[in-house]
Every structure is written in structure tokens, then in C-alpha cells.
Amino acid sequence: MRKTVLLLLMSFMALGAFAQDPGATEKNAGNAAWKAKNYAEAFTNFEKYLQIVNFSDKAYIYNAAVAASKMNNYAAAEKYFEMAIKKNYKVANSYLGKAQAEEDLKKEGEMLATLEEGLKAVPGNVKLESMYGSYYLKKGVEAQKNNNLEAAAADYVKITNLTNVDLKSKAFMALASLYFNNGAAILQKASPIANTEKEKYASEKEKALGNFKKALDYVSQALKLSPESTDVKDLAKQIKDAMK
């Protein structure tokens, strides 16, 4: 009988200790809200819980970041993903989440810095490379539309340093097209003086040839990565024909 009473007493003591676990109420409320997809309430409770435990629970720091992101509170998402990174928790996803939050906050410089730091911490990560590469492809196209050849080339070159084969191939193709089109434009502009100003035309033709050589080098790199691509093969043929 005494043993039974003692066991019951110990059980109640254990339950009491569990019930008094700091932040348990807030943590459980946050989990319940999360399951109900009420991310605003989940975030509020996760944050209260983290404050109680002095931000020692790295899993819930990450959960708070995700909840903030889902409720479009990008400033809070940036803050908590940064904390998760410092805690070395789900590093790749934390860098990605922070970069996405910064993109939504229109903090372009910070976003790029985050992606670059992330790629150093997790080299070759597919999602980080995809976001980084897509950004520079877009920037390159914009620079190209503004006839800023050097800026466009610099943007595309950044992508060639990634490990993602598809992104690298697209970047080499973009560079090849860039220099091929520039060379063709030089020739077209110079064509009216082909017979009247032969020396000047020859100089312009040499400039065009220099662009075609660069284009050929880049398309050759693309061909190594995507040997079966019809687009790459077609561009290579156009460049070679232009150099004849």
C-alpha cells in the first residue's frame, strides 16, 4: 500500500514539474496554431516562448522564422532566420529564407550578401544557387536591354562560377549571344562604308571578329555542358558562319 501511494505521489510530482516547464503553455499554443495554419498566432506564441527560454531553442527560432515568413512579416522572418544561421540550424534553408525575406523587403544588397554567404557555408546548394543565378540572369538581361555590354557580361560571368550545370549553360549561352549580337551589330553599322572607307571598315570588321571569337569561346563552354542542346548547336553554327 505504501509503495502504491509513493508511486502515485511521485507521478503527481512529475506531472507537476512538467506542467510548470517554462514556456510550455506558449509553446503548445504555438504548435496548435501552426497545425491550424494560423501562422500569426503561431508566431506570437513562438516568440513568447522563445523570450521565456532566452532564445535557447534553435528549432523554435527557425519555426518562428518560417511562421513570420508565412504571415508576410518579412522583417521578423529576416531577424529569426539570421538567429537560426548563428545557431547553425538548418543552415541552407535559413540562408534561403533570410534572402527571400530581404528580397521582399527590397533590400537587394543584403539579399546578395546573404546568398553569397550561404553559398560559402553550403557550397553547391541547389536552391541557393537557383536564387543567385536567376537574379543575375535577370540583371544581365536588363543591362543588355540598356545596351550596357560590360555590365551584362559581368552579371552573366558570376553565374558561370556556380556548380549547377543548367544555370552555367544558360550563362555561357547568354554570354555567347551577347558578344555574337554585338559583333553582328558592329558589322551591320560598318557595312555602308565597306567600299568607300576600306581602312575604317577593316578596323570595324576586326572589332566584330574579336566579339565573334569571344562568342565562340563561350558557346564552346555551353556545348561541353549541354552537348545535346539544339539551341547551343545552332548558335555555334551561326557564330562560325559569321567568322568566315
C-alpha positions as a LaTeX table, in Angstrom:
\begin{tabular}{lrrr}
\hline
Residue & $x$ (\AA) & $y$ (\AA) & $z$ (\AA) \\
\hline
Met1 & 0.00 & 0.00 & 0.00 \\
Arg2 & 2.78 & 2.41 & 0.93 \\
Lys3 & 4.56 & 1.63 & $-2.32$ \\
Thr4 & 1.40 & 2.40 & $-4.31$ \\
Val5 & 0.91 & 5.73 & $-2.51$ \\
Leu6 & 4.58 & 6.56 & $-3.03$ \\
Leu7 & 4.36 & 5.77 & $-6.73$ \\
Leu8 & 1.26 & 7.90 & $-7.09$ \\
Leu9 & 2.93 & 10.76 & $-5.22$ \\
Met10 & 5.98 & 10.57 & $-7.46$ \\
Ser11 & 3.76 & 10.54 & $-10.56$ \\
Phe12 & 1.92 & 13.65 & $-9.43$ \\
Met13 & 5.23 & 15.36 & $-8.68$ \\
Ala14 & 6.48 & 14.52 & $-12.19$ \\
Leu15 & 3.29 & 15.83 & $-13.76$ \\
Gly16 & 3.54 & 18.98 & $-11.68$ \\
Ala17 & 7.12 & 19.52 & $-12.79$ \\
Phe18 & 6.10 & 19.04 & $-16.44$ \\
Ala19 & 3.20 & 21.43 & $-16.13$ \\
Gln20 & 5.49 & 24.08 & $-14.72$ \\
Asp21 & 8.05 & 23.71 & $-17.51$ \\
Pro22 & 8.87 & 27.33 & $-18.51$ \\
Gly23 & 7.16 & 28.35 & $-21.73$ \\
Ala24 & 5.25 & 25.08 & $-22.15$ \\
Thr25 & 1.89 & 26.85 & $-22.42$ \\
Glu26 & 3.10 & 29.25 & $-25.09$ \\
Lys27 & 4.96 & 26.55 & $-26.98$ \\
Asn28 & 1.93 & 24.26 & $-27.05$ \\
Ala29 & $-0.35$ & 27.12 & $-28.07$ \\
Gly30 & 2.03 & 27.94 & $-30.91$ \\
Asn31 & 2.09 & 24.33 & $-32.09$ \\
Ala32 & $-1.71$ & 24.17 & $-32.04$ \\
Ala33 & $-1.98$ & 27.39 & $-34.02$ \\
Trp34 & 0.57 & 26.08 & $-36.50$ \\
Lys35 & $-1.46$ & 22.92 & $-37.08$ \\
Ala36 & $-4.50$ & 25.11 & $-37.66$ \\
Lys37 & $-2.44$ & 27.17 & $-40.15$ \\
Asn38 & $-2.97$ & 30.27 & $-38.05$ \\
Tyr39 & 0.57 & 31.47 & $-38.59$ \\
Ala40 & 0.10 & 34.87 & $-36.97$ \\
Glu41 & $-0.97$ & 33.28 & $-33.70$ \\
Ala42 & 1.71 & 30.62 & $-34.03$ \\
Phe43 & 4.38 & 33.27 & $-34.46$ \\
Thr44 & 3.12 & 35.30 & $-31.47$ \\
Asn45 & 3.24 & 32.26 & $-29.20$ \\
Phe46 & 6.57 & 31.00 & $-30.53$ \\
Glu47 & 8.08 & 34.42 & $-29.87$ \\
Lys48 & 6.67 & 34.50 & $-26.33$ \\
Tyr49 & 8.06 & 31.02 & $-25.71$ \\
Leu50 & 11.50 & 31.99 & $-27.03$ \\
Gln51 & 11.60 & 35.06 & $-24.82$ \\
Ile52 & 10.80 & 32.89 & $-21.79$ \\
Val53 & 13.59 & 30.41 & $-22.60$ \\
Asn54 & 16.01 & 33.22 & $-23.58$ \\
Phe55 & 16.06 & 32.13 & $-27.22$ \\
Ser56 & 17.82 & 28.89 & $-26.38$ \\
Asp57 & 15.61 & 26.62 & $-28.53$ \\
Lys58 & 17.10 & 26.78 & $-32.02$ \\
Ala59 & 14.37 & 24.63 & $-33.57$ \\
Tyr60 & 11.70 & 27.10 & $-32.46$ \\
Ile61 & 13.79 & 30.07 & $-33.57$ \\
Tyr62 & 13.60 & 28.50 & $-37.04$ \\
Asn63 & 9.88 & 27.77 & $-36.62$ \\
Ala64 & 9.27 & 31.40 & $-35.67$ \\
Ala65 & 11.13 & 32.49 & $-38.81$ \\
Val66 & 9.01 & 30.26 & $-41.03$ \\
Ala67 & 5.78 & 31.38 & $-39.35$ \\
Ala68 & 6.79 & 35.03 & $-39.81$ \\
Ser69 & 7.51 & 34.37 & $-43.46$ \\
Lys70 & 4.15 & 32.69 & $-43.99$ \\
Met71 & 2.33 & 35.68 & $-42.49$ \\
Asn72 & 4.38 & 38.07 & $-44.67$ \\
Asn73 & 6.16 & 39.64 & $-41.70$ \\
Tyr74 & 9.42 & 39.75 & $-43.63$ \\
Ala75 & 11.31 & 41.88 & $-41.12$ \\
Ala76 & 10.66 & 39.31 & $-38.39$ \\
Ala77 & 11.49 & 36.48 & $-40.79$ \\
Glu78 & 14.84 & 38.09 & $-41.62$ \\
Lys79 & 15.59 & 38.53 & $-37.91$ \\
Tyr80 & 14.77 & 34.94 & $-36.91$ \\
Phe81 & 16.41 & 33.29 & $-39.92$ \\
Glu82 & 19.55 & 35.25 & $-39.04$ \\
Met83 & 19.33 & 33.89 & $-35.49$ \\
Ala84 & 18.90 & 30.36 & $-36.85$ \\
Ile85 & 22.01 & 30.83 & $-39.00$ \\
Lys86 & 24.01 & 31.92 & $-35.96$ \\
Lys87 & 22.72 & 28.84 & $-34.12$ \\
Asn88 & 23.91 & 26.75 & $-37.10$ \\
Tyr89 & 20.41 & 25.30 & $-37.52$ \\
Lys90 & 19.12 & 24.20 & $-40.94$ \\
Val91 & 21.78 & 26.44 & $-42.43$ \\
Ala92 & 20.87 & 26.20 & $-46.12$ \\
Asn93 & 17.15 & 26.77 & $-45.55$ \\
Ser94 & 17.88 & 29.57 & $-43.08$ \\
Tyr95 & 20.09 & 31.40 & $-45.57$ \\
Leu96 & 17.48 & 30.91 & $-48.27$ \\
Gly97 & 14.65 & 32.12 & $-46.04$ \\
Lys98 & 16.64 & 35.17 & $-44.97$ \\
Ala99 & 17.49 & 36.03 & $-48.58$ \\
Gln100 & 13.86 & 35.66 & $-49.65$ \\
Ala101 & 12.73 & 37.92 & $-46.81$ \\
Glu102 & 15.30 & 40.52 & $-47.84$ \\
Glu103 & 14.13 & 40.30 & $-51.43$ \\
Asp104 & 10.57 & 41.01 & $-50.28$ \\
Leu105 & 11.88 & 43.91 & $-48.19$ \\
Lys106 & 13.58 & 45.33 & $-51.32$ \\
Lys107 & 16.96 & 45.00 & $-49.59$ \\
Glu108 & 18.85 & 43.96 & $-52.69$ \\
Gly109 & 22.37 & 44.43 & $-51.34$ \\
Glu110 & 21.64 & 42.49 & $-48.17$ \\
Met111 & 19.96 & 39.72 & $-50.17$ \\
Leu112 & 23.02 & 39.26 & $-52.39$ \\
Ala113 & 25.34 & 39.27 & $-49.38$ \\
Thr114 & 23.16 & 36.62 & $-47.70$ \\
Leu115 & 23.18 & 34.42 & $-50.82$ \\
Glu116 & 26.94 & 34.73 & $-51.18$ \\
Glu117 & 27.48 & 33.90 & $-47.50$ \\
Gly118 & 25.09 & 30.98 & $-47.85$ \\
Leu119 & 26.93 & 29.60 & $-50.87$ \\
Lys120 & 30.20 & 29.77 & $-48.94$ \\
Ala121 & 28.62 & 27.96 & $-46.00$ \\
Val122 & 26.80 & 25.38 & $-48.14$ \\
Pro123 & 28.66 & 25.19 & $-51.48$ \\
Gly124 & 26.59 & 23.93 & $-54.40$ \\
Asn125 & 23.23 & 24.13 & $-52.63$ \\
Val126 & 20.64 & 23.87 & $-55.40$ \\
Lys127 & 18.11 & 26.35 & $-54.01$ \\
Leu128 & 20.66 & 28.99 & $-53.08$ \\
Glu129 & 22.35 & 28.69 & $-56.48$ \\
Ser130 & 18.99 & 28.87 & $-58.24$ \\
Met131 & 18.03 & 32.11 & $-56.50$ \\
Tyr132 & 21.50 & 33.61 & $-57.03$ \\
Gly133 & 21.71 & 32.55 & $-60.67$ \\
Ser134 & 18.18 & 33.66 & $-61.52$ \\
Tyr135 & 18.89 & 37.08 & $-60.05$ \\
Tyr136 & 21.98 & 37.63 & $-62.17$ \\
Leu137 & 20.33 & 36.27 & $-65.33$ \\
Lys138 & 17.57 & 38.85 & $-64.87$ \\
Lys139 & 20.06 & 41.65 & $-64.15$ \\
Gly140 & 22.10 & 40.67 & $-67.19$ \\
Val141 & 19.07 & 40.81 & $-69.45$ \\
Glu142 & 18.16 & 44.24 & $-68.07$ \\
Ala143 & 21.70 & 45.55 & $-68.66$ \\
Gln144 & 21.66 & 44.09 & $-72.16$ \\
Lys145 & 18.39 & 45.86 & $-72.98$ \\
Asn146 & 20.03 & 49.10 & $-71.85$ \\
Asn147 & 22.96 & 48.39 & $-74.21$ \\
Asn148 & 25.35 & 48.07 & $-71.27$ \\
Leu149 & 27.51 & 45.28 & $-72.62$ \\
Glu150 & 30.09 & 45.30 & $-69.82$ \\
Ala151 & 27.52 & 45.18 & $-67.01$ \\
Ala152 & 25.58 & 42.39 & $-68.72$ \\
Ala153 & 28.73 & 40.35 & $-69.26$ \\
Ala154 & 29.78 & 40.83 & $-65.61$ \\
Asp155 & 26.36 & 39.62 & $-64.43$ \\
Tyr156 & 26.45 & 36.51 & $-66.63$ \\
Val157 & 30.04 & 35.66 & $-65.65$ \\
Lys158 & 29.02 & 35.47 & $-61.98$ \\
Ile159 & 26.70 & 32.57 & $-62.86$ \\
Thr160 & 29.45 & 30.61 & $-64.59$ \\
Asn161 & 31.15 & 30.15 & $-61.20$ \\
Leu162 & 28.23 & 28.09 & $-59.85$ \\
Thr163 & 28.06 & 24.30 & $-59.93$ \\
Asn164 & 24.53 & 23.99 & $-61.37$ \\
Val165 & 25.00 & 22.72 & $-64.92$ \\
Asp166 & 21.77 & 24.16 & $-66.29$ \\
Leu167 & 22.46 & 27.64 & $-64.89$ \\
Lys168 & 26.07 & 27.58 & $-66.10$ \\
Ser169 & 24.97 & 26.51 & $-69.57$ \\
Lys170 & 22.41 & 29.33 & $-69.72$ \\
Ala171 & 25.03 & 31.83 & $-68.61$ \\
Phe172 & 27.54 & 30.71 & $-71.25$ \\
Met173 & 24.79 & 30.89 & $-73.87$ \\
Ala174 & 23.84 & 34.38 & $-72.70$ \\
Leu175 & 27.47 & 35.49 & $-72.98$ \\
Ala176 & 27.84 & 33.91 & $-76.41$ \\
Ser177 & 24.66 & 35.59 & $-77.66$ \\
Leu178 & 25.75 & 38.89 & $-76.15$ \\
Tyr179 & 29.07 & 39.01 & $-77.99$ \\
Phe180 & 27.68 & 37.48 & $-81.19$ \\
Asn181 & 24.93 & 40.11 & $-81.38$ \\
Asn182 & 27.42 & 42.87 & $-80.59$ \\
Gly183 & 29.75 & 41.69 & $-83.34$ \\
Ala184 & 26.89 & 41.47 & $-85.80$ \\
Ala185 & 25.75 & 44.99 & $-84.87$ \\
Ile186 & 29.27 & 46.35 & $-85.46$ \\
Leu187 & 29.40 & 44.76 & $-88.92$ \\
Gln188 & 25.94 & 45.97 & $-89.85$ \\
Lys189 & 26.75 & 49.53 & $-88.82$ \\
Ala190 & 30.00 & 49.44 & $-90.79$ \\
Ser191 & 28.62 & 47.84 & $-93.96$ \\
Pro192 & 27.75 & 51.15 & $-95.70$ \\
Ile193 & 31.45 & 52.15 & $-95.70$ \\
Ala194 & 32.78 & 48.79 & $-96.87$ \\
Asn195 & 33.77 & 50.18 & $-100.28$ \\
Thr196 & 34.20 & 53.88 & $-99.51$ \\
Glu197 & 36.28 & 53.78 & $-96.31$ \\
Lys198 & 38.10 & 50.50 & $-96.56$ \\
Glu199 & 40.58 & 51.04 & $-93.71$ \\
Lys200 & 37.88 & 52.09 & $-91.26$ \\
Tyr201 & 35.72 & 49.18 & $-92.36$ \\
Ala202 & 38.63 & 46.77 & $-91.86$ \\
Ser203 & 39.11 & 48.13 & $-88.34$ \\
Glu204 & 35.43 & 47.68 & $-87.53$ \\
Lys205 & 35.46 & 44.20 & $-89.02$ \\
Glu206 & 38.37 & 43.32 & $-86.72$ \\
Lys207 & 36.36 & 44.51 & $-83.72$ \\
Ala208 & 33.45 & 42.38 & $-84.85$ \\
Leu209 & 35.73 & 39.38 & $-85.26$ \\
Gly210 & 37.02 & 39.89 & $-81.71$ \\
Asn211 & 33.44 & 39.71 & $-80.45$ \\
Phe212 & 32.75 & 36.59 & $-82.52$ \\
Lys213 & 35.85 & 34.89 & $-81.06$ \\
Lys214 & 34.61 & 35.60 & $-77.54$ \\
Ala215 & 31.17 & 34.32 & $-78.50$ \\
Leu216 & 32.67 & 31.13 & $-79.91$ \\
Asp217 & 34.65 & 30.52 & $-76.75$ \\
Tyr218 & 31.54 & 30.90 & $-74.59$ \\
Val219 & 29.32 & 28.78 & $-76.81$ \\
Ser220 & 32.01 & 26.06 & $-76.73$ \\
Gln221 & 31.75 & 26.07 & $-72.93$ \\
Ala222 & 27.97 & 25.76 & $-73.20$ \\
Leu223 & 28.38 & 22.89 & $-75.65$ \\
Lys224 & 30.52 & 20.97 & $-73.14$ \\
Leu225 & 27.76 & 21.29 & $-70.56$ \\
Ser226 & 24.80 & 20.74 & $-72.89$ \\
Pro227 & 26.12 & 18.71 & $-75.85$ \\
Glu228 & 22.64 & 17.65 & $-76.99$ \\
Ser229 & 21.09 & 21.11 & $-76.93$ \\
Thr230 & 19.80 & 22.19 & $-80.34$ \\
Asp231 & 19.90 & 25.86 & $-79.32$ \\
Val232 & 23.58 & 25.64 & $-78.38$ \\
Lys233 & 24.46 & 23.83 & $-81.61$ \\
Asp234 & 22.54 & 26.35 & $-83.71$ \\
Leu235 & 24.25 & 29.33 & $-82.06$ \\
Ala236 & 27.66 & 27.72 & $-82.51$ \\
Lys237 & 26.96 & 27.29 & $-86.24$ \\
Gln238 & 25.79 & 30.92 & $-86.60$ \\
Ile239 & 28.95 & 32.20 & $-84.93$ \\
Lys240 & 31.24 & 30.05 & $-87.08$ \\
Asp241 & 29.42 & 31.14 & $-90.23$ \\
Ala242 & 29.80 & 34.80 & $-89.24$ \\
Met243 & 33.56 & 34.32 & $-88.81$ \\
Lys244 & 34.08 & 33.02 & $-92.36$ \\
\hline
\end{tabular}
